[in-house]
Amino acid sequence: MRIDKFLKNARIIKRRTIAKEACDRERVFLNGRPAKPGAEVKVGDLVHVRFGNGEIKLRVAALPESVRKEDAASMYELLP
């Protein structure tokens, strides 16, 4: 699954176009490297997203094609 789609499906970023822009501005890192919007995400990958005033680190736990809002948090594990 593409990283921009993963960020949208996991409800980390609201819209896929904004997730794409975040990748283009090098605010999204996949396994320690800046991620392009089309980078493939696999289970177990580490994702680091920098927002305007904070950041979030997570490990990919599952990659379902579609997910309900209530189950979106099961797609990842937050890291300290």
N, C-alpha and C positions, 0 to 999 in steps of 0.2 A: 504494500500500500504506500502511496506517496505521502511524504511527511505533511504537506499542506492539508491533505484530506484527513490524515490521522488527527491533526490538531483540531480540525473542525468537528470530526465525529466524536472525539473525546471531550468536546466542549471546553477546551483550553482557550481557543480563540473562536470568536463568534462566527465569522464568515471565512470561507476559503480564500477569497480575494485578499483579505487582511492577513491571513496566514502566509499567502504567497509573498505579499509585500514585506512581511517580517523576515522571511527567508532571504529575499533580495537585499535587505538592509543589514544582513548578517547579525540578526538578533536571535536566530535559532541555530543551535549546534546539535549535531548528531554524532555521538561517540567522540566528543571533543573537537570536532571539525565543523566549520561553518557549513550549513546545509543548504542546498539548492532546493527549490520547491518540488522538484521531481525526484528527489532522493528517496530511495526505497527504505522503508522502516521494517524491521523484523522484530519478533518477540525477543526480549532481552536487551534491546538497544537502549542506550542512555540518551535522553533528550534534555537539553538545557535551553530554556526560553527566557530572554531578557525583555522585561516590559519597561515602560517609562520610569517607574519608581520601584521596581522590584524584579525578582526573578523566580523561576520555578525549575526544579530538577526532578526528573521522573524516569522510571524504567518502564518500557513497554511490556504489558502483561498479556494483551490479546489484541487481535486485529479483525474483528467482525466487519463485514461490508456495511451493514446498517445496524444502528444501535438506538434503543430508546433513551430518552433523557435520563430516566432513573438508573439505567445501567451504564452510563457513560464513564463513571468513575472506576468501573471494573476493567477498563482498558489499560490502566496504568497504575503504578505504585509511586507515591511521592517519596522523594529522598531528601535527607536533611541537607 
